[in-house]
């Protein structure tokens, strides 16, 4: 799912994923980082959940992460 090859881009992706994980935790949701990177359906479900959050930073991070992972941006 995540076809990023550049080490710098991989590191940036991991930072986005970890940001997303902690923002989701703050909103009351647990995220499994490895599964988020390997299971497209799980990633889409997490991103969709985040898109409906009241927390703007979480919604913004979800939109960026969707682009990074190459999935459709989540709808609120």
C-alpha positions in Angstrom: 0.0 0.0 0.0 2.7 2.5 0.9 5.1 2.5 -2.1 7.4 5.1 -0.7 11.1 4.3 -1.4 13.1 7.4 -0.4 14.4 7.2 3.2 13.6 10.8 3.8 10.0 10.3 2.6 9.7 7.1 4.6 10.8 9.0 7.7 8.3 11.8 7.0 5.6 9.2 6.5 6.4 7.6 9.8 6.2 10.9 11.6 2.8 11.6 10.0 1.6 8.2 11.1 2.8 8.7 14.7 1.3 12.2 14.8 -2.0 10.6 13.6 -1.8 7.8 16.2 -1.4 10.2 19.1 -4.1 12.6 17.8 -6.4 9.7 17.5 -5.5 8.6 21.0 -6.4 12.0 22.3 -9.7 11.7 20.5 -10.4 8.3 22.2 -9.4 5.9 19.4 -6.6 3.4 19.3 -4.5 2.9 16.1 -2.3 0.0 15.3 0.6 1.6 13.4 1.8 -1.6 11.5 -1.8 -2.5 10.5 -2.4 1.1 9.4 0.6 0.8 7.0 -0.3 -2.7 5.6 -4.1 -3.0 5.7 -5.8 -0.6 3.2 -9.3 -1.2 4.6 -8.2 -0.6 8.2 -6.3 2.6 7.1 -9.4 3.9 5.3 -11.6 3.2 8.3 -9.2 5.0 10.7 -8.9 7.9 8.3 -12.7 8.1 7.9 -13.1 8.1 11.7 -10.6 10.9 12.0 -12.4 12.9 9.3 -15.4 13.1 11.5 -13.5 14.3 14.5 -14.2 17.7 16.2 -10.4 18.2 16.4 -9.2 20.2 13.4 -5.5 19.0 13.8 -6.7 15.4 13.6 -8.8 16.1 10.4 -5.9 17.9 8.8 -3.4 15.1 9.7 -5.8 12.5 8.4 -6.1 14.3 5.0 -2.3 14.5 4.7 -1.8 10.9 5.7 -4.4 9.8 3.2 -2.3 11.5 0.4 0.9 9.9 1.8 -0.7 6.5 1.9 -2.2 6.9 -1.6 -5.8 6.4 -0.5 -8.8 8.6 -1.2 -9.1 11.5 1.2 -11.6 10.7 4.0 -15.1 12.3 3.9 -16.4 13.9 7.1 
